[in-house]
Amino acid sequence: SHSGDLVYGLLEKRPVIAMEGRLHYYEGYSMQEITFPIRVMSALGAKSLVVSNAAGGLDPQFQCGDIMLIDDHINLMGDNPLIGPNDDSMGPRFPDMSQPYDKAFLELAEKVALSAGIRLHRGTYVALTGPCLETRAEYRYLRAAGAEAVGMSTVPEVIVGVHLGMRILGLSIITDICIPDALEPLTVEDVISTAKSTEPMMTEVVRRFVAAARV
């Protein structure tokens, strides 16, 4: 469903680079290939990174179409894009991950969303490899581990963004509710439909954020 284009232009009079879609681990790409676009963006001068995804909601208070600000993540993909030789000119061998998502960015996103009448949640995003969706037992495990949303992307890009010293904002569109005792079969068409219906709100939040952010 992604066009796979790299777009460069102005948003709110600010230069931006945008990926229309991303590479996924479950497609067979390596972690280094998945995150190479982030390194390209950094090399072109990008200092801040906005990442978004479609995710399953693990919090019973979530509803389909909600937007969650990612304030932390759990990497359960069994791999890391920084494995291998480190280029010290790009970042440290052991980057600190105590605050991968910029606190000031989170607060600003909440402020601009409120001004637009859009409610945002905050929560922890957990990344798995996919491509199959999780079992009921896995959803229970992920919720017990402290996650509010689950998906198959984003974390590798964020790790590399941190390694490069970028300030990061992350957002998830909650496309389905993953409550084990009320789980219903899900198709990718359902996910895409919900994501598209929420897209205008996500676009408005990002537009206002870019206009107001100090980077």
C-alpha positions as CSV (number, residue, x, y, z in Angstrom):
1,S,0.0,0.0,0.0
2,H,3.1,2.3,0.0
3,S,4.2,4.2,-3.0
4,G,7.9,4.0,-2.0
5,D,8.8,7.6,-3.0
6,L,11.2,9.9,-1.3
7,V,9.8,13.4,-1.3
8,Y,11.7,16.7,-0.7
9,G,9.9,20.0,-0.3
10,L,8.5,22.6,2.0
11,L,6.0,22.1,4.8
12,E,4.9,25.2,6.6
13,K,7.9,27.0,4.9
14,R,10.3,24.5,6.4
15,P,12.4,22.1,4.3
16,V,11.4,18.5,4.9
17,I,12.3,15.0,3.5
18,A,9.4,12.5,3.7
19,M,9.2,8.8,2.9
20,E,6.0,7.6,1.4
21,G,6.2,4.2,3.1
22,R,9.2,2.4,4.6
23,L,11.1,-0.9,4.3
24,H,10.1,-3.6,6.7
25,Y,12.1,-6.3,8.4
26,Y,9.4,-8.9,7.5
27,E,10.0,-8.1,3.8
28,G,13.5,-9.6,4.1
29,Y,15.5,-6.5,4.4
30,S,18.3,-6.3,6.9
31,M,18.2,-3.8,9.8
32,Q,20.9,-1.8,8.1
33,E,18.8,-1.6,4.9
34,I,15.7,-0.6,6.8
35,T,17.5,2.3,8.5
36,F,19.6,3.5,5.5
37,P,17.1,6.2,4.6
38,I,17.4,7.7,8.0
39,R,21.2,8.0,7.5
40,V,20.6,9.6,4.1
41,M,18.2,12.1,5.7
42,S,20.8,12.9,8.3
43,A,23.5,13.3,5.7
44,L,21.3,15.7,3.8
45,G,21.0,17.9,7.0
46,A,17.9,16.7,8.8
47,K,18.3,17.2,12.6
48,S,14.8,16.0,13.6
49,L,12.8,12.9,12.8
50,V,9.1,12.3,12.9
51,V,8.1,8.7,12.6
52,S,4.6,7.3,12.3
53,N,3.0,3.9,12.1
54,A,-0.2,1.9,12.2
55,A,-0.4,-0.2,15.5
56,G,-2.6,-2.5,17.4
57,G,-4.0,-1.0,20.7
58,L,-3.2,-2.9,23.8
59,D,-4.8,-0.4,26.2
60,P,-8.5,-1.1,26.9
61,Q,-9.1,2.6,26.9
62,F,-8.0,3.0,23.3
63,Q,-10.5,3.1,20.3
64,C,-9.8,2.4,16.7
65,G,-8.7,5.7,15.0
66,D,-7.0,7.1,18.2
67,I,-3.5,8.6,17.9
68,M,-0.9,7.7,20.4
69,L,2.3,9.6,21.0
70,I,5.2,7.2,21.6
71,D,7.0,8.1,24.7
72,D,9.1,5.0,24.9
73,H,9.5,1.6,23.1
74,I,10.3,-2.0,23.6
75,N,12.4,-3.8,21.0
76,L,11.3,-7.4,20.6
77,M,12.5,-7.8,17.0
78,G,15.5,-9.9,18.0
79,D,17.9,-7.6,16.1
80,N,19.5,-4.2,16.2
81,P,20.6,-1.9,13.3
82,L,23.7,-1.0,15.2
83,I,25.2,-4.5,15.3
84,G,28.5,-4.6,13.5
85,P,31.4,-2.2,13.1
86,N,30.6,1.3,14.4
87,D,31.4,4.5,12.5
88,D,32.4,6.9,15.3
89,S,31.8,9.9,13.0
90,M,28.1,9.1,12.9
91,G,27.5,8.2,16.5
92,P,28.8,6.5,19.7
93,R,29.3,2.7,19.9
94,F,26.9,2.5,22.8
95,P,24.2,5.2,22.4
96,D,22.1,6.1,25.4
97,M,18.4,5.2,25.1
98,S,17.0,6.7,28.3
99,Q,15.0,9.3,26.3
100,P,14.7,8.3,22.6
101,Y,11.6,10.4,22.1
102,D,12.2,14.1,22.7
103,K,10.4,15.3,25.8
104,A,9.9,18.9,24.4
105,F,8.6,17.4,21.1
106,L,6.1,15.3,23.0
107,E,4.8,18.3,24.9
108,L,4.6,20.4,21.8
109,A,2.7,17.8,19.9
110,E,0.1,17.6,22.7
111,K,-0.2,21.4,22.7
112,V,-0.8,21.7,18.9
113,A,-3.2,18.8,18.9
114,L,-5.2,20.3,21.7
115,S,-5.4,23.6,19.7
116,A,-6.8,21.6,16.8
117,G,-9.3,19.7,19.1
118,I,-7.5,16.4,18.6
119,R,-7.0,14.1,21.5
120,L,-3.7,12.3,21.8
121,H,-2.8,9.4,24.1
122,R,0.7,8.7,25.3
123,G,2.2,5.2,25.6
124,T,4.9,2.6,25.0
125,Y,5.2,1.0,21.6
126,V,6.5,-2.5,21.2
127,A,8.0,-3.8,17.9
128,L,7.9,-7.4,16.7
129,T,9.1,-8.7,13.4
130,G,5.7,-9.8,11.9
131,P,4.4,-10.5,9.4
132,C,1.8,-12.6,11.3
133,L,-0.3,-10.8,13.9
134,E,0.0,-11.8,17.5
135,T,-1.8,-14.6,19.4
136,R,-4.0,-13.9,22.4
137,A,-1.3,-15.1,24.7
138,E,1.2,-12.8,23.1
139,Y,-1.1,-9.8,23.5
140,R,-1.4,-10.6,27.2
141,Y,2.4,-10.9,27.5
142,L,3.0,-7.6,25.7
143,R,0.5,-5.8,27.8
144,A,2.0,-7.3,31.0
145,A,5.4,-6.1,29.7
146,G,4.1,-2.5,29.8
147,A,3.2,-1.8,26.1
148,E,0.2,0.2,25.0
149,A,0.6,-0.4,21.3
150,V,2.2,-3.1,19.1
151,G,3.5,-3.0,15.5
152,M,6.2,-4.2,13.1
153,S,8.3,-1.1,12.5
154,T,9.6,2.2,13.8
155,V,12.0,1.0,16.5
156,P,14.9,0.3,14.1
157,E,14.6,3.8,12.6
158,V,14.4,5.4,16.0
159,I,17.5,3.6,17.2
160,V,19.5,4.9,14.3
161,G,18.0,8.3,14.7
162,V,19.3,8.3,18.3
163,H,22.7,7.1,17.2
164,L,22.8,10.0,14.8
165,G,21.8,12.5,17.4
166,M,18.4,13.4,16.0
167,R,15.5,14.7,18.0
168,I,12.6,12.3,17.5
169,L,8.8,12.5,17.6
170,G,6.8,9.2,17.2
171,L,3.1,8.7,16.6
172,S,0.9,5.6,16.2
173,I,-2.5,5.4,14.6
174,I,-4.4,2.7,16.6
175,T,-6.0,0.7,13.8
176,D,-7.3,-2.3,15.8
177,I,-7.9,-3.2,19.4
178,C,-6.0,-6.2,20.7
179,I,-7.9,-7.2,23.8
180,P,-7.3,-11.0,24.1
181,D,-10.7,-11.9,25.5
182,A,-12.5,-9.9,22.8
183,L,-10.2,-10.6,19.9
184,E,-11.7,-10.7,16.4
185,P,-10.1,-11.7,13.1
186,L,-8.3,-8.8,11.3
187,T,-7.3,-8.2,7.7
188,V,-4.8,-5.8,6.3
189,E,-7.7,-4.1,4.5
190,D,-9.2,-3.3,7.9
191,V,-6.0,-1.7,9.1
192,I,-5.5,0.4,5.9
193,S,-9.2,1.6,6.1
194,T,-8.8,2.8,9.7
195,A,-5.4,4.4,9.0
196,K,-6.8,6.3,6.0
197,S,-9.8,7.6,8.0
198,T,-7.5,8.9,10.7
199,E,-4.9,10.3,8.3
200,P,-6.4,13.8,8.2
201,M,-6.0,14.2,11.9
202,M,-2.5,12.8,11.9
203,T,-1.6,15.2,9.0
204,E,-3.0,18.2,10.9
205,V,-1.0,17.3,14.0
206,V,2.2,16.9,12.1
207,R,1.6,20.1,10.1
208,R,1.1,22.2,13.2
209,F,4.0,20.5,14.9
210,V,6.4,21.3,12.1
211,A,5.2,24.9,12.0
212,A,5.7,25.4,15.8
213,A,8.8,23.2,16.5
214,R,12.2,24.7,17.2
215,V,14.8,22.4,15.7
